[in-house]
Amino acid sequence: MVITAINLYAVRLLLRDLGQEDYGTFNAVAGVVLASTFITTTLAVSIQRFYSYTLGERRTDRLSMIFSASMNIILVLSVGLLIIFETIGLWFVNNELPIPPERLFAANWVFQFSLITLWFGLLQLPFTAAIFAQEEMGVFALISLTECLLRLGVILFIGITAMDGLIFYSIGLSAVAVIIFLLYAFIVRHRYPEYKYCRKIPKETYRSLLTFSGWTMYSALAAVGMTQGITILLYMFFGPIATAAYTISQQVFHALTALSNSIVVAFRPAMVKSYAEKDYTSLNKMFSANNKLILYLLLMVAIPLILELRTIFEWWLGNVSEEAITYTRLTIIYILCFSMHNPVTTIVQSTGQLKYYSLFVDSIIILCLPATWLAFHIGASSEISIILMIAMCMIAHLVRLVILRHQYPSFYYAPYISEIILRGLFVAVCTFFVVYLVHQALHPGIVRLVTVFASTFITMLIAVYFIGISAKEQQTLRQFLMQRMNKFSEN
């Protein structure tokens, strides 16, 4: 929550110091490089999965081989990416993006330092995955907060330094990437000596990592096609202002994704270990809890955001375009649909059978990019891009469930639909209805904003308890609260 608040405040400062055009230019140019972050996501998930599975099998002697193989793969990949970006990528930035001539010099600096940021982000992956696999979420939270504060420090200096704002910001982000890499490496080296580099690595380790990563990479590529790819398309068809508006909506997307991931990263290692131990009863309980916690947490934030978005934007960013408000409302709906894939994907990744999952699911998702290009080409409004994202996401999720049932026989459609989907819809409708009445009864302003958020929180708690969870879960919750109260009274 703290990181989310800082990141949102940072956007306000960036828009103030860079302006909408430079902000849009930065995201378009950096987006060319960041389009390859699907590789980062892929490798992070793959390495963590193998770490967690190995720990579940209690074969800690294999951790050094997985660490070494992943580091070697990353080094080779980094060189390949450098060659591609310094040729094709550089040509695309200078010839295809409609960058104003007077900003082309700064845009090239942004491009080069974005490559440095990407490179050190790749190098830290084996270390980050080790912390996740060990379920040291406190360590991860502290390092993430440190990174967030360093980025904020860079932004605060933009208005002070005499250097061009775009160039200074890109240099600062590269420096932060180097510091965070060194911090992760230092902590893992001293806390977890079993993650160390070794020279003798069986070919099977490389084969397993690359096979798993290959299909996971296809999944991440599809996701990037719906974010960074659309950023570039918006810049090409509608210019920097529309791109800046879309980027603002993506900041809200990242904020809500961070809330969702705070639950996902806590559940994923334990779910993978349970699958490795063949403890399917515990896995099913975690699957249900993961789905409900993600959905209800996001609803608690999404409902007041949708209703009070204009007031929040005026306080957060000042005057923003109607496009930014429309994009953001649609993006909030998208993240509610998108986040539901995480528990399903975790189980499928635990099985290691990703071929058909990625082939069918992500082929649907990746169609969003050509569909958006076609829609823009025939004159559709820019909002169609996010509407297409929502549609493709919902279709893909139906296919996910079919594949999950095939690969994990302990999953059943009926409990998922009745216990998660229908209960979640009832909670959402009831909460929205109550909060909407409160919203309509008050005048715009800080009083209504606070009241809407407070009423959402209270209504959600009541709705989740009586509608959103089963009788058995209610009993478990009561027991948990009683234990906490007894410990508190004893102290």
C-alpha positions in Angstrom: 0.0 0.0 0.0 2.9 2.4 0.8 4.6 1.6 -2.5 1.4 2.1 -4.4 0.8 5.5 -2.8 4.4 6.6 -3.5 4.1 5.4 -7.2 0.9 7.3 -7.7 2.4 10.5 -6.2 5.5 10.0 -8.4 3.3 10.2 -11.5 1.9 13.6 -10.4 5.5 14.9 -10.1 6.6 13.4 -13.4 3.7 15.1 -15.3 4.5 18.3 -13.6 8.2 18.3 -14.3 8.2 16.6 -17.7 4.9 17.7 -19.1 2.4 15.5 -20.9 4.3 15.5 -24.2 7.7 14.5 -22.8 6.0 12.0 -20.4 4.2 10.4 -23.4 7.5 10.4 -25.4 9.4 8.7 -22.5 6.8 5.9 -22.2 6.7 5.4 -26.0 10.5 5.2 -26.3 11.1 3.2 -23.1 8.1 1.1 -24.2 10.2 -0.2 -27.1 12.7 -1.7 -24.7 10.2 -2.5 -22.0 8.2 -4.5 -24.5 10.8 -7.2 -23.8 9.9 -7.3 -20.1 7.8 -10.3 -21.0 11.2 -12.1 -20.9 11.8 -10.8 -17.4 8.4 -12.0 -16.2 9.0 -15.4 -17.9 12.3 -16.0 -16.3 11.2 -14.8 -12.9 8.3 -17.2 -12.8 10.3 -20.1 -14.3 13.2 -19.8 -11.9 10.9 -19.4 -8.9 8.9 -22.4 -9.9 11.9 -24.7 -10.1 13.3 -23.3 -6.8 9.9 -23.9 -5.0 9.4 -27.4 -6.6 12.9 -28.4 -5.6 12.3 -27.2 -2.0 9.0 -29.1 -2.0 10.9 -32.3 -3.0 13.5 -31.4 -0.3 16.4 -31.6 -2.8 18.2 -28.5 -1.8 21.4 -29.8 -3.4 19.9 -28.9 -6.8 19.4 -25.3 -6.0 22.9 -24.3 -7.0 22.5 -26.0 -10.4 19.2 -24.2 -11.0 20.8 -20.9 -10.0 23.8 -21.4 -12.2 21.9 -22.5 -15.2 19.5 -19.6 -14.9 22.4 -17.1 -14.6 24.1 -18.5 -17.7 20.8 -18.3 -19.7 20.3 -14.7 -18.7 23.8 -13.7 -19.7 23.5 -15.2 -23.2 20.0 -13.7 -23.5 21.2 -10.2 -22.5 23.8 -10.2 -25.3 21.2 -11.2 -27.8 18.8 -8.5 -26.7 21.5 -5.9 -26.8 22.3 -6.8 -30.5 18.6 -6.7 -31.4 17.8 -3.4 -29.7 20.9 -1.6 -30.9 19.9 -2.4 -34.5 16.2 -3.0 -35.1 15.1 -1.2 -31.9 17.2 1.9 -32.6 16.0 2.1 -36.2 12.3 1.8 -35.0 12.7 4.7 -32.5 14.4 7.0 -35.0 12.2 6.2 -38.0 8.8 4.9 -37.0 7.9 6.8 -33.8 6.6 10.3 -34.5 9.0 12.0 -32.1 9.4 15.8 -32.5 12.8 16.5 -34.2 13.9 18.7 -31.3 13.4 15.8 -28.8 15.0 13.1 -30.9 18.4 13.5 -29.2 16.9 13.1 -25.7 14.8 10.2 -27.0 18.0 8.3 -28.0 19.5 8.8 -24.6 16.3 7.5 -23.0 16.5 4.4 -25.2 20.2 3.6 -24.3 19.7 4.0 -20.6 16.5 1.9 -20.7 18.7 -0.9 -22.1 20.9 -0.6 -19.0 17.9 -0.7 -16.7 16.6 -3.8 -18.5 20.0 -5.5 -18.3 20.4 -5.2 -14.6 16.7 -6.1 -14.1 17.5 -9.4 -15.9 20.6 -10.1 -13.8 18.7 -9.8 -10.5 16.1 -12.4 -11.4 17.8 -15.5 -9.9 18.3 -13.6 -6.6 14.7 -12.3 -6.5 13.3 -15.7 -7.2 15.4 -17.1 -4.4 13.8 -14.7 -1.9 10.3 -15.6 -3.2 11.1 -19.4 -3.0 12.2 -19.0 0.6 9.0 -17.1 1.3 10.9 -14.1 2.7 8.2 -11.6 1.9 9.5 -9.1 4.4 12.9 -8.9 2.7 11.2 -8.5 -0.7 8.9 -5.7 0.7 11.9 -3.8 2.2 13.9 -4.0 -1.0 10.9 -3.0 -3.1 10.2 0.0 -0.8 13.9 1.0 -1.1 13.6 0.9 -4.9 10.4 2.9 -4.8 12.0 5.6 -2.6 15.1 5.8 -4.8 12.9 6.3 -7.9 11.0 9.0 -6.1 14.3 10.7 -5.2 15.3 10.7 -8.9 12.0 12.3 -9.8 12.3 15.0 -7.1 15.7 16.0 -8.6 14.3 16.5 -12.1 13.2 20.0 -11.4 16.4 20.9 -9.7 19.1 19.7 -12.1 20.1 21.7 -15.1 20.2 18.6 -17.3 17.4 17.8 -19.7 14.6 16.2 -17.7 14.1 13.1 -20.0 17.8 12.3 -20.0 18.2 12.8 -16.2 15.2 10.6 -15.5 16.5 7.8 -17.7 20.0 8.0 -16.1 18.5 7.9 -12.6 16.4 4.9 -13.3 19.5 3.0 -14.6 21.4 3.9 -11.4 18.5 2.6 -9.3 18.5 -0.6 -11.2 22.2 -1.1 -10.5 21.8 -0.4 -6.8 18.8 -2.8 -6.4 20.7 -5.6 -8.3 23.7 -5.2 -5.9 21.3 -5.2 -2.9 19.5 -8.4 -4.0 22.9 -10.2 -4.8 24.4 -9.2 -1.4 21.4 -10.4 0.7 21.0 -13.7 -1.1 24.7 -14.4 -1.0 24.9 -13.9 2.8 21.4 -15.3 3.8 21.1 -18.3 1.5 24.6 -19.8 0.7 22.9 -22.8 -1.1 22.2 -20.4 -4.1 25.7 -20.3 -5.4 27.3 -20.5 -8.8 28.8 -23.9 -9.9 30.5 -24.9 -13.2 29.1 -28.5 -13.6 25.5 -28.2 -14.7 23.6 -31.2 -16.2 22.1 -30.6 -19.7 18.8 -31.7 -18.3 18.7 -28.6 -16.0 19.1 -26.3 -19.0 16.5 -28.3 -21.0 13.9 -28.2 -18.3 14.4 -24.5 -17.7 14.3 -23.6 -21.3 11.3 -25.7 -22.1 9.3 -24.3 -19.2 10.5 -20.8 -20.0 9.6 -21.1 -23.7 5.9 -21.5 -23.1 5.9 -19.1 -20.2 7.6 -16.6 -22.5 4.8 -16.9 -25.0 2.3 -16.2 -22.2 4.2 -13.1 -21.1 4.6 -11.9 -24.7 0.8 -11.9 -25.1 0.4 -9.8 -22.0 3.0 -7.3 -23.2 1.1 -7.1 -26.5 -1.8 -5.7 -24.6 0.2 -3.1 -22.7 3.4 -1.9 -24.2 2.3 -2.7 -27.7 -0.9 -0.7 -27.3 1.2 2.2 -25.9 3.2 2.3 -29.1 0.1 2.0 -31.3 -1.6 4.9 -29.4 1.5 7.0 -29.9 1.5 6.2 -33.7 -2.2 6.8 -34.3 -3.2 9.4 -31.7 0.0 11.1 -30.6 1.7 11.8 -27.2 -1.3 13.3 -25.4 -3.4 10.1 -25.8 -0.3 8.0 -24.9 0.1 10.0 -21.7 -3.6 9.5 -20.9 -3.2 5.8 -21.5 0.0 5.7 -19.4 -1.9 7.3 -16.5 -4.5 4.5 -16.7 -1.6 2.0 -16.7 -0.3 3.5 -13.4 -3.6 2.7 -11.8 -3.3 -0.8 -13.5 0.1 -1.3 -11.9 -1.1 -0.1 -8.5 -4.0 -2.5 -8.5 -1.7 -5.3 -9.9 0.6 -4.6 -7.0 -2.2 -5.2 -4.5 -3.1 -8.4 -6.3 0.5 -9.6 -6.5 0.9 -9.0 -2.7 -1.4 -12.0 -2.3 -0.1 -14.0 -5.3 3.5 -13.9 -4.3 2.6 -15.1 -0.8 0.5 -18.1 -2.1 2.6 -19.2 -5.2 5.6 -20.8 -3.4 3.3 -22.6 -1.0 1.0 -23.8 -3.8 3.9 -25.1 -5.9 5.4 -26.9 -2.9 2.0 -28.5 -2.0 1.7 -29.8 -5.6 5.2 -31.2 -5.4 4.3 -33.0 -2.2 1.0 -34.2 -3.7 -0.9 -32.5 -0.9 -3.9 -31.7 -3.1 -6.3 -31.0 -0.2 -4.1 -28.1 1.0 -3.6 -26.9 -2.6 -7.4 -26.7 -3.2 -7.9 -24.7 0.0 -5.1 -22.3 -1.0 -6.6 -22.1 -4.6 -10.0 -21.0 -3.2 -8.6 -18.6 -0.7 -6.2 -17.1 -3.2 -9.1 -16.4 -5.7 -11.3 -14.9 -3.1 -8.7 -12.7 -1.4 -7.6 -11.3 -4.8 -11.2 -10.6 -6.0 -12.4 -9.0 -2.7 -9.3 -6.9 -2.2 -9.5 -5.5 -5.7 -13.3 -4.9 -5.4 -12.8 -3.0 -2.2 -10.5 -0.5 -4.1 -12.1 -0.7 -7.5 -15.6 0.3 -6.6 -14.8 3.6 -5.0 -12.2 4.4 -7.6 -14.7 4.0 -10.4 -17.2 6.3 -8.7 -14.8 8.9 -7.4 -12.2 8.8 -10.2 -12.7 12.4 -11.3 -12.3 13.8 -7.8 -9.2 11.6 -7.3 -7.6 12.7 -10.5 -8.2 16.4 -9.8 -6.5 16.0 -6.4 -3.8 13.7 -7.7 -2.9 15.2 -11.1 -4.8 18.4 -11.5 -6.6 18.8 -14.8 -6.6 15.6 -16.9 -8.3 14.8 -20.2 -11.6 12.9 -20.4 -9.6 10.2 -22.2 -7.6 9.5 -19.1 -10.7 9.1 -17.0 -12.4 6.8 -19.6 -9.2 4.7 -20.0 -8.8 4.3 -16.3 -12.4 3.2 -15.6 -12.1 0.6 -18.4 -8.7 -0.5 -17.1 -10.1 -1.0 -13.6 -12.7 -3.4 -15.1 -9.9 -5.1 -17.0 -7.8 -5.7 -14.0 -10.7 -7.3 -12.1 -11.0 -9.8 -15.0 -7.2 -10.2 -15.5 -6.3 -10.9 -11.9 -8.4 -14.0 -11.7 -6.0 -15.9 -13.9 -3.2 -15.9 -11.3 -4.4 -18.9 -9.1 -5.2 -20.9 -12.2 -1.9 -20.2 -13.8 0.0 -21.1 -10.6 -1.5 -24.6 -10.6 -0.8 -25.2 -14.3 2.8 -24.0 -13.8 3.1 -26.4 -10.9 2.3 -29.3 -13.2 4.9 -28.2 -15.7 2.5 -28.9 -18.6 2.4 -25.5 -20.2 2.4 -26.3 -23.9 -1.4 -26.4 -24.6 -2.2 -23.9 -21.9 0.0 -21.3 -23.5 -0.8 -22.3 -27.0 -4.5 -21.9 -26.7 -4.9 -19.2 -24.0 -2.2 -16.8 -25.0 -3.0 -17.1 -28.7 -6.4 -15.6 -27.8 -4.8 -12.8 -25.7 -2.2 -11.9 -28.3 -4.9 -11.3 -30.9 -5.6 -8.1 -29.0 -2.7 -6.3 -30.6 -3.6 -6.9 -34.3 -7.2 -6.4 -33.5 -6.4 -3.0 -31.9 -4.3 -2.0 -34.9 -7.1 -2.9 -37.3 -9.7 -1.0 -35.2 -7.4 2.1 -35.2 -6.8 1.7 -38.9 -10.5 1.8 -39.8 -11.1 4.9 -37.6 -12.3 3.5 -34.2 -11.8 5.6 -31.1 -8.9 5.0 -28.9 -11.0 3.5 -26.1 -11.6 0.4 -28.2 -8.2 -0.8 -27.3 -9.1 -1.4 -23.6 -12.5 -2.8 -24.5 -10.8 -5.4 -26.7 -8.4 -6.2 -23.8 -11.4 -6.9 -21.6 -13.2 -9.1 -24.2 -10.1 -11.2 -25.0 -9.3 -11.6 -21.3 -12.7 -13.0 -20.5 -12.6 -15.5 -23.4 -9.1 -16.6 -22.4 -10.2 -17.2 -18.8 -12.9 -19.7 -20.0 -10.3 -21.6 -21.9 -8.0 -21.5 -18.9 -10.6 -23.3 -16.8 -11.1 -26.0 -19.4 -7.4 -26.7 -19.5 -7.0 -26.6 -15.7 -9.7 -29.3 -15.4 -7.9 -31.4 -18.0 -4.5 -31.1 -16.3 -5.6 -31.1 -12.7 -8.4 -33.5 -12.1 -9.0 -32.2 -8.5 -10.4 -29.0 -10.0 -14.2 -28.9 -10.6 -16.3 -26.3 -12.5 -19.3 -26.3 -10.2 -17.5 -25.2 -6.9 -15.5 -22.6 -8.8 -18.5 -21.1 -10.4 -20.7 -21.2 -7.3 -18.2 -20.5 -4.6 -16.0 -17.9 -6.4 -17.6 -16.4 -9.5 -21.3 -16.2 -8.3 -20.4 -15.2 -4.8 -18.0 -12.6 -6.1 -20.7 -11.2 -8.4 -23.2 -11.0 -5.6 -20.7 -9.2 -3.4 -19.8 -6.8 -6.2 -23.4 -5.9 -7.1 -24.6 -5.5 -3.5 -21.6 -3.3 -2.6 -21.8 -1.2 -5.7 -25.5 -0.6 -5.2 -25.1 0.6 -1.6 -22.0 2.7 -2.3 -23.6 4.3 -5.4 -26.6 5.5 -3.3 -24.1 7.1 -0.9 -22.2 8.6 -3.8 -25.4 10.1 -5.3 -26.6 11.5 -1.9 -23.5 13.7 -1.4 -21.9 16.6 -3.2 -18.5 16.2 -4.9 -15.6 16.8 -2.6 -13.3 15.4 0.0 -16.2 14.5 2.3 -17.9 12.4 -0.3 -14.6 10.8 -1.3 -13.8 9.7 2.3 -17.4 8.6 2.9 -17.5 6.5 -0.3 -14.3 4.7 0.6 -15.4 4.2 4.2 -18.8 2.9 3.1 -17.2 0.6 0.6 -15.0 -0.9 3.3 -17.8 -1.5 5.7 -20.2 -2.8 3.1 -17.6 -5.1 1.6 -16.8 -6.6 5.0 -20.5 -7.3 5.7 -21.1 -8.7 2.1 -18.0 -10.9 2.1 -18.9 -12.4 5.5 -22.5 -13.2 4.7 -22.4 -13.7 1.0 -18.8 -14.1 -0.2 -17.5 -17.0 1.9 -19.0 -20.3 2.9 -20.3 -21.3 6.3 -17.1 -23.3 7.0 -15.0 -20.3 6.0 -17.1 -18.2 8.4 -16.3 -20.6 11.2 -12.6 -20.6 10.4 -12.6 -16.8 10.4 -14.4 -16.6 13.7 -11.9 -19.0 15.3 -9.0 -17.0 13.9 -10.4 -13.7 15.3 -11.1 -15.3 18.7 -7.5 -16.6 18.9 -6.2 -13.2 18.0 -8.4 -11.5 20.6 -7.4 -13.9 23.3 -3.7 -13.3 22.6 -4.3 -9.6 22.7 -6.1 -9.8 26.0 -3.4 -11.9 27.5 -0.7 -9.4 26.5 
